[in-house]
């Protein structure tokens, strides 16, 4: 059994940063999802990107402090639908493929992300 954390298996801070740098442009370019980033300033977009990197690093076992809000508070009122959620998962899958992430790591990330579903998607 591998004793490395998910953070380590994903390539540490650099690996997670690469993942976010590949994923966010996909999400922002999606005709349905882009509404979540339209009309935001560059500074706000940069901050959100850094918070996502910190969040993923922290929650994958890395030595990174996450200073943002929890997922429920961060997403309340955004009206994220099940369709939005499925589109997000598709783009995350494309990012995993582009970065050639291993199947075990993908499954671990998917398990974690799906545990956040009810905090992010508004029924």
C-alpha atoms as a printed R data frame, in Angstrom:
    type eleno elety resid chain resno       x      y       z
1   ATOM     1    CA   UNK     A     1   0.000  0.000   0.000
2   ATOM     2    CA   UNK     A     2   1.229  3.479  -0.921
3   ATOM     3    CA   UNK     A     3   1.772  5.653   2.145
4   ATOM     4    CA   UNK     A     4   1.993  8.891   0.159
5   ATOM     5    CA   UNK     A     5  -0.756 11.454   0.589
6   ATOM     6    CA   UNK     A     6  -3.008 12.315  -2.324
7   ATOM     7    CA   UNK     A     7  -1.232 15.684  -2.369
8   ATOM     8    CA   UNK     A     8   2.082 13.914  -2.983
9   ATOM     9    CA   UNK     A     9   0.602 11.510  -5.545
10  ATOM    10    CA   UNK     A    10  -0.849 14.443  -7.502
11  ATOM    11    CA   UNK     A    11   2.592 16.050  -7.764
12  ATOM    12    CA   UNK     A    12   2.358 18.322  -4.737
13  ATOM    13    CA   UNK     A    13   1.741 22.027  -5.042
14  ATOM    14    CA   UNK     A    14   3.031 22.158  -8.618
15  ATOM    15    CA   UNK     A    15   0.852 19.265  -9.765
16  ATOM    16    CA   UNK     A    16  -2.291 20.725  -8.237
17  ATOM    17    CA   UNK     A    17  -1.461 24.163  -9.648
18  ATOM    18    CA   UNK     A    18  -1.123 22.626 -13.127
19  ATOM    19    CA   UNK     A    19  -4.502 20.940 -12.657
20  ATOM    20    CA   UNK     A    20  -6.176 24.235 -11.711
21  ATOM    21    CA   UNK     A    21  -4.441 26.118 -14.539
22  ATOM    22    CA   UNK     A    22  -5.799 23.570 -17.021
23  ATOM    23    CA   UNK     A    23  -9.283 23.272 -15.501
24  ATOM    24    CA   UNK     A    24 -10.273 26.906 -14.957
25  ATOM    25    CA   UNK     A    25  -9.866 28.025 -18.596
26  ATOM    26    CA   UNK     A    26 -12.050 25.067 -19.642
27  ATOM    27    CA   UNK     A    27 -14.754 26.127 -17.174
28  ATOM    28    CA   UNK     A    28 -14.554 29.808 -18.127
29  ATOM    29    CA   UNK     A    29 -14.829 28.966 -21.845
30  ATOM    30    CA   UNK     A    30 -17.865 26.721 -21.420
31  ATOM    31    CA   UNK     A    31 -20.927 28.541 -22.787
32  ATOM    32    CA   UNK     A    32 -23.090 27.396 -19.866
33  ATOM    33    CA   UNK     A    33 -20.584 27.762 -17.019
34  ATOM    34    CA   UNK     A    34 -18.906 31.008 -18.052
35  ATOM    35    CA   UNK     A    35 -21.651 32.991 -16.306
36  ATOM    36    CA   UNK     A    36 -19.940 32.236 -12.999
37  ATOM    37    CA   UNK     A    37 -16.837 34.201 -14.088
38  ATOM    38    CA   UNK     A    38 -18.244 36.830 -16.435
39  ATOM    39    CA   UNK     A    39 -17.952 40.415 -15.254
40  ATOM    40    CA   UNK     A    40 -15.322 39.736 -12.598
41  ATOM    41    CA   UNK     A    41 -12.101 41.665 -12.377
42  ATOM    42    CA   UNK     A    42  -8.718 40.090 -12.902
43  ATOM    43    CA   UNK     A    43  -7.801 40.512  -9.238
44  ATOM    44    CA   UNK     A    44 -10.924 38.616  -8.124
45  ATOM    45    CA   UNK     A    45 -10.308 35.857 -10.665
46  ATOM    46    CA   UNK     A    46  -6.686 35.516  -9.523
47  ATOM    47    CA   UNK     A    47  -7.804 35.314  -5.885
48  ATOM    48    CA   UNK     A    48 -10.395 32.627  -6.666
49  ATOM    49    CA   UNK     A    49  -7.757 30.641  -8.535
50  ATOM    50    CA   UNK     A    50  -5.362 30.813  -5.589
51  ATOM    51    CA   UNK     A    51  -8.096 29.840  -3.142
52  ATOM    52    CA   UNK     A    52  -8.919 26.799  -5.274
53  ATOM    53    CA   UNK     A    53  -5.262 25.751  -5.362
54  ATOM    54    CA   UNK     A    54  -4.978 26.194  -1.591
55  ATOM    55    CA   UNK     A    55  -8.243 24.329  -0.980
56  ATOM    56    CA   UNK     A    56  -7.220 21.346  -3.089
57  ATOM    57    CA   UNK     A    57  -3.724 21.245  -1.612
58  ATOM    58    CA   UNK     A    58  -5.052 21.426   1.945
59  ATOM    59    CA   UNK     A    59  -7.765 18.814   1.427
60  ATOM    60    CA   UNK     A    60  -5.456 16.375  -0.334
61  ATOM    61    CA   UNK     A    61  -3.115 16.241   2.646
62  ATOM    62    CA   UNK     A    62  -0.681 18.971   1.721
63  ATOM    63    CA   UNK     A    63   0.985 21.430   4.079
64  ATOM    64    CA   UNK     A    64  -1.016 24.376   2.733
65  ATOM    65    CA   UNK     A    65  -3.306 26.571   4.809
66  ATOM    66    CA   UNK     A    66  -6.706 27.289   3.252
67  ATOM    67    CA   UNK     A    67  -8.053 30.677   4.331
68  ATOM    68    CA   UNK     A    68 -11.304 30.646   2.369
69  ATOM    69    CA   UNK     A    69 -14.854 29.848   3.319
70  ATOM    70    CA   UNK     A    70 -16.389 26.389   3.331
71  ATOM    71    CA   UNK     A    71 -17.932 25.114   0.100
72  ATOM    72    CA   UNK     A    72 -21.543 25.615   1.152
73  ATOM    73    CA   UNK     A    73 -21.055 29.275   2.063
74  ATOM    74    CA   UNK     A    74 -18.879 29.889  -1.003
75  ATOM    75    CA   UNK     A    75 -21.535 28.597  -3.398
76  ATOM    76    CA   UNK     A    76 -24.838 29.587  -1.775
77  ATOM    77    CA   UNK     A    77 -26.988 31.704  -4.066
78  ATOM    78    CA   UNK     A    78 -25.015 30.867  -7.208
79  ATOM    79    CA   UNK     A    79 -27.851 28.662  -8.477
80  ATOM    80    CA   UNK     A    80 -25.522 25.871  -9.528
81  ATOM    81    CA   UNK     A    81 -27.676 23.215 -11.155
82  ATOM    82    CA   UNK     A    82 -27.208 19.501 -11.643
83  ATOM    83    CA   UNK     A    83 -26.445 20.276 -15.312
84  ATOM    84    CA   UNK     A    84 -23.703 22.707 -14.208
85  ATOM    85    CA   UNK     A    85 -22.303 20.032 -11.903
86  ATOM    86    CA   UNK     A    86 -22.187 17.446 -14.692
87  ATOM    87    CA   UNK     A    87 -20.467 19.923 -17.038
88  ATOM    88    CA   UNK     A    88 -17.888 20.645 -14.327
89  ATOM    89    CA   UNK     A    89 -17.202 16.922 -13.880
90  ATOM    90    CA   UNK     A    90 -16.752 16.538 -17.642
91  ATOM    91    CA   UNK     A    91 -14.197 19.333 -17.748
92  ATOM    92    CA   UNK     A    92 -12.401 17.895 -14.714
93  ATOM    93    CA   UNK     A    93 -12.250 14.564 -16.551
94  ATOM    94    CA   UNK     A    94 -10.758 16.273 -19.602
95  ATOM    95    CA   UNK     A    95  -8.160 17.909 -17.378
96  ATOM    96    CA   UNK     A    96  -7.267 14.571 -15.786
97  ATOM    97    CA   UNK     A    97  -6.815 13.101 -19.272
98  ATOM    98    CA   UNK     A    98  -4.751 16.041 -20.531
99  ATOM    99    CA   UNK     A    99  -2.426 15.783 -17.531
100 ATOM   100    CA   UNK     A   100  -2.355 11.972 -17.627
101 ATOM   101    CA   UNK     A   101  -3.409 11.625 -13.996
102 ATOM   102    CA   UNK     A   102  -3.461  8.031 -12.748
103 ATOM   103    CA   UNK     A   103  -6.712  6.155 -12.269
104 ATOM   104    CA   UNK     A   104  -6.263  5.680  -8.512
105 ATOM   105    CA   UNK     A   105  -5.677  9.407  -8.028
106 ATOM   106    CA   UNK     A   106  -8.639 10.274 -10.258
107 ATOM   107    CA   UNK     A   107 -10.882  8.011  -8.199
108 ATOM   108    CA   UNK     A   108  -9.643  9.571  -4.959
109 ATOM   109    CA   UNK     A   109 -10.280 13.091  -6.259
110 ATOM   110    CA   UNK     A   110 -13.705 12.145  -7.638
111 ATOM   111    CA   UNK     A   111 -14.669 10.613  -4.285
112 ATOM   112    CA   UNK     A   112 -13.703 13.835  -2.532
113 ATOM   113    CA   UNK     A   113 -15.389 16.127  -5.061
114 ATOM   114    CA   UNK     A   114 -18.632 14.146  -5.099
115 ATOM   115    CA   UNK     A   115 -18.761 14.425  -1.301
116 ATOM   116    CA   UNK     A   116 -19.153 18.202  -1.870
117 ATOM   117    CA   UNK     A   117 -22.142 17.867  -4.218
118 ATOM   118    CA   UNK     A   118 -24.830 18.789  -1.692
119 ATOM   119    CA   UNK     A   119 -22.864 21.829  -0.517
120 ATOM   120    CA   UNK     A   120 -22.457 23.154  -4.071
121 ATOM   121    CA   UNK     A   121 -25.529 22.159  -6.111
122 ATOM   122    CA   UNK     A   122 -28.785 23.926  -5.300
123 ATOM   123    CA   UNK     A   123 -31.740 21.612  -5.763
